[in-house]
């Protein structure tokens, strides 16, 4: 399985995560302000968001690959992965 977030999806994800952190995490006002600054410095079409989207995709797929291969090893099955 391959997951590829597009830049608007990654941006939306980060906005939700940062909003939850600001609203629900037990962090200082300075921490909340730092998160707000981070958000405002990364509009949807920025170079930073492009790089972050690539990093998110890499991390997600690495985690999925590791979990899939671990499951195959536990069940004794055989799997071939083909990426184009």
C-alpha positions, 0 to 999 in steps of 0.5 A: 500500500502506498499513501501519497498526500498532496500538498493541500492535504498535508497542509490541512493535516498540519492545520488540524494537528496544530489546532488540536495542539493549541486547543487541547495540549497543556502547553504554555502561551509561548508554545502556543504562539510558536505554533501559531507562528509556525502555521502562519509561516507555512501557507499552503503553497510555500516551499516549506509545505512542499518539503514537509509534504514529501517528508510526511509521505516518506514517513507514512510509507516507511511506517506502512512498509515496516508494518506490512513486512512485519505482518508477513514475517509473523504469518509466514506468508510470502509477499512481493512489493512492486513499485513503479 
